[in-house]
Amino acid sequence: MNLELKDAGTARQIATVTFDAEEIQKKENEACQEIGKIANIPGFRKGKAPIAVIRKKYTKELKVELTRKVSTDAYESILDNKEIKVYSILKVEPGDFSSEQGASVEVTIDIEPDIDLPNYEQFEVSTESDEVSDKDIDDEIIALRDQRASFDVAEREARAGDYIKCSYEGELDGKPVSEIVPDKPMYGKQTNTWEEAGQAKGLGVDAIAEGVVGMKSGDKKDIKATFEDDFEIAPLAGKSVTYNLEVHEVREKKQPELNEEFFKSLKVENLEELKDKVLTDLESRKQREIQNSKRSQITQKILDLPDFPLPQQAVEDESNSIFQQRAQRAIQQGAKQEEIETKKDELWKEAKTQGEARVKLTLILSKIAEQEKVDVSNEDLARAATQEAMMMRKDPTAYIKELSKDRRQLHRLRQDILHDKTLNLVAEKAKECPAETKKDSSK
């Protein structure tokens, strides 16, 4: 057996594995013997028929078995070769061969890139304070009261903070906005929608939320909304739209009192106990936010490292997955198939950029995991599988059993856990720098 390599693109090679005539003859004899053990040939007991007879009677079967043998041997020779850093084997293509001339097999391989790991223990991350102030606690209690607020009909003019049931229709240059941007009804025409008076949140038409203040049920008026020059909806960018606005109902938001009934709904006895509970929850939340921020910063630092050749098929698979997810999400949000087709090149370009980033991150984290000897235990797998099952509303026991039979999915879950643990490890090793200090030092 002989092996030759040639480059076939970025991080890809084609290995040509050749077998001489003697090797092919040997494999052919082995194949004949294996077929002879199970073949029913008149005049011979199983396993006793001459090789010449088997060759003549089972020509097609012999070729299939011989092809399988040389393909398998070529495949395994690539994996066993310590000089070839295989990331994945894409194709095994045996050529024509005979016992007189030998055989050759082409194996297409994506190569694992050489990665110079950074000194990740010297990474710096900025972190916010984890201190919880009295104001934080008070604001959280206000939010809890807001969640349990009642909304009572108010026979008066709307005030900031009230919830208003209203209708509106926009007109631009004498034409209904609903015809100009039919796929964005929020900016064209709404019937019986709700607005929080005085709360311009950048979602929808801010002028409507501001305009309802001072209006009462049955009132109508025209208001003008001017959109920024860089507004995301091109036909409205830099334009002033006139909206005919009508109020149908005013509701006043009333927070529950800080009384026994309210405390009971939160499973506490009194205000002090509620404050203690809120403090504990906020501390936990801040710790999660800090950890997520550190992970995000580490991820960006890894992506900012010098690029290196990436396995092409891995990038292709990731890019395709991202593209399909984005297209599916767009359809769920109301986009038409024709719209996606017109933006296909743009969407694919964005998907490929993200796919390259994912593969780069995965390769570097895998290398760090190898260096740090990060492993994935059965407990880790069971915990992650249970979480996935609950998110998909499946029975955890049944889902784990299902996963155990799907090697590809199990490998995917194992890799996800490995990379997650490695990212946490690098984040913990990083040097923390308070956000204010880091900001001052950059001046």
Residue pairs with C-beta under 8 A, 6 or more apart in sequence:
1 17
1 18
1 19
1 23
1 73
1 77
2 17
2 18
3 15
3 16
3 17
3 18
3 77
3 78
3 81
4 15
4 16
4 18
5 13
5 14
5 15
5 16
5 84
6 13
6 14
6 16
7 13
8 14
8 108
9 312
10 309
10 310
10 312
11 87
11 110
11 111
11 113
11 309
11 310
11 311
11 312
12 108
12 109
12 110
12 111
12 311
12 312
13 84
13 108
13 109
13 111
14 106
14 107
14 108
14 109
15 74
15 78
15 84
15 106
15 107
15 109
16 104
16 105
16 106
16 107
17 73
17 74
17 77
17 78
17 104
17 105
17 106
17 107
18 102
18 103
18 104
18 105
19 27
19 70
19 73
19 97
19 102
19 103
19 104
19 105
20 102
21 98
21 99
21 100
21 101
21 102
23 102
24 66
24 70
24 97
24 98
24 99
24 102
24 103
25 99
27 66
27 69
27 70
27 73
28 55
28 62
28 66
28 99
29 51
30 69
31 62
31 65
31 66
31 69
32 51
32 54
32 55
32 62
33 51
34 65
35 54
35 58
35 61
35 62
35 65
36 46
36 47
36 48
36 49
36 51
36 54
37 46
37 47
38 46
39 46
39 49
39 54
39 57
39 58
40 46
41 49
41 53
41 54
41 57
44 50
44 53
54 62
55 62
66 97
67 94
70 94
70 97
70 103
70 105
71 92
71 94
71 105
74 92
74 94
74 105
74 107
75 89
75 92
75 107
78 84
78 86
78 89
78 107
78 109
79 86
79 89
84 109
84 111
85 111
85 112
85 114
86 109
86 110
86 111
86 112
87 109
87 110
87 111
87 112
87 113
87 311
87 314
88 109
88 110
88 311
88 313
88 314
89 107
89 108
89 109
89 110
90 108
90 109
90 110
90 313
91 106
91 107
91 108
92 105
92 106
92 107
93 105
93 106
93 107
93 108
94 103
94 104
94 105
95 103
95 104
95 105
95 106
97 103
97 104
110 311
110 312
110 313
110 314
111 309
111 311
112 311
112 363
113 308
113 309
113 310
113 311
113 363
114 308
115 308
115 363
115 364
115 367
117 364
117 367
117 368
117 371
118 301
118 302
118 305
120 298
120 368
120 426
120 429
120 430
121 429
121 430
122 431
123 297
123 298
123 301
123 426
123 429
123 430
123 431
124 430
124 431
124 432
124 433
124 438
125 293
125 294
125 297
125 298
125 427
125 430
125 431
125 432
125 433
126 293
126 297
126 432
126 433
126 434
126 435
126 438
126 439
127 290
127 293
127 294
127 432
127 433
127 434
127 435
128 286
128 289
128 290
128 293
128 434
128 435
129 434
130 283
130 286
130 287
130 290
132 279
132 282
132 283
132 286
136 282
137 275
137 278
137 279
137 282
140 278
140 281
140 282
141 258
141 274
141 275
141 278
142 255
144 266
144 278
145 255
145 256
145 258
145 262
146 253
146 255
148 255
148 256
148 262
148 265
149 253
149 254
149 255
149 256
150 253
150 254
150 256
151 163
151 251
151 252
151 253
151 254
152 251
152 252
152 254
153 249
153 250
153 251
153 252
154 162
154 250
154 251
154 252
155 216
155 217
155 250
156 216
156 250
157 214
157 215
157 216
157 250
158 164
158 197
158 212
158 213
158 214
158 215
158 216
158 247
158 250
159 197
159 198
159 213
159 252
160 197
160 198
160 199
160 213
161 196
161 197
161 198
161 199
161 253
162 196
162 197
162 250
162 251
162 252
162 253
163 194
163 195
163 196
163 197
163 250
163 251
163 253
164 194
164 195
164 196
164 197
164 212
164 215
164 247
164 249
164 250
164 251
165 192
165 193
165 194
165 247
165 248
165 249
165 250
165 251
166 190
166 192
166 193
166 194
166 195
166 208
166 212
166 245
166 246
166 247
166 248
167 190
167 191
167 192
167 193
167 245
167 246
167 248
168 189
168 190
168 193
168 205
168 208
168 243
168 244
168 245
168 246
169 176
169 177
169 178
169 188
169 189
169 190
169 243
169 244
170 176
170 177
170 178
170 187
170 188
170 189
170 205
170 225
170 241
170 242
170 243
170 244
171 177
171 241
171 242
171 243
171 244
172 180
172 235
172 236
172 239
172 240
172 241
172 242
176 188
176 189
177 187
177 188
177 189
177 236
177 241
178 185
178 188
178 189
179 188
180 188
180 235
180 236
181 187
181 188
181 233
181 235
181 236
182 188
183 334
183 335
184 233
186 204
186 205
187 204
187 205
187 233
187 236
187 241
192 248
195 204
195 208
195 209
195 212
196 209
197 209
197 212
197 213
198 209
198 210
198 213
199 209
200 206
200 207
200 209
200 210
201 209
205 225
205 241
205 243
206 225
207 223
207 224
207 225
207 226
207 243
208 223
208 225
208 243
208 245
211 221
211 223
211 243
211 245
212 245
212 247
215 221
215 245
215 247
215 250
216 247
216 250
217 247
217 248
217 249
217 250
218 246
218 247
218 248
219 246
219 247
220 244
220 245
220 246
220 247
221 245
222 242
222 243
222 244
222 245
223 242
223 243
223 245
224 240
224 241
224 242
224 243
225 240
225 241
225 243
226 239
226 240
226 241
227 233
227 236
227 237
227 238
227 239
227 240
227 241
228 237
228 238
229 237
229 238
230 237
231 237
231 238
256 262
258 271
263 269
263 270
263 271
263 273
263 274
266 274
266 277
268 274
268 277
291 424
291 427
294 427
294 430
294 432
295 423
295 424
295 427
297 430
298 423
298 426
298 427
298 430
299 361
299 423
302 360
302 361
302 364
302 365
303 357
303 360
303 361
305 360
305 364
307 360
308 360
310 356
310 359
310 360
310 363
311 359
314 359
314 362
315 352
315 355
315 356
315 359
316 355
317 355
318 354
318 355
318 356
318 358
318 359
319 348
319 351
319 352
319 354
319 355
319 356
320 351
320 355
321 355
322 351
322 354
322 355
322 358
323 347
323 348
323 351
326 347
326 350
326 351
327 340
327 347
330 339
330 340
331 337
331 340
340 347
361 419
362 415
362 419
365 418
365 419
365 422
365 423
366 415
366 418
366 419
366 422
368 374
368 422
368 425
368 426
369 418
369 419
369 421
369 422
372 422
372 425
374 418
374 421
374 422
374 425
375 418
376 414
376 417
376 418
376 421
380 417
380 421
381 410
381 413
381 414
381 417
382 400
384 413
384 416
384 417
385 396
385 399
385 400
385 403
385 413
386 396
386 399
386 400
388 399
388 413
389 395
389 396
389 398
389 399
389 400
390 396
392 399
403 409
403 410
403 413
404 410
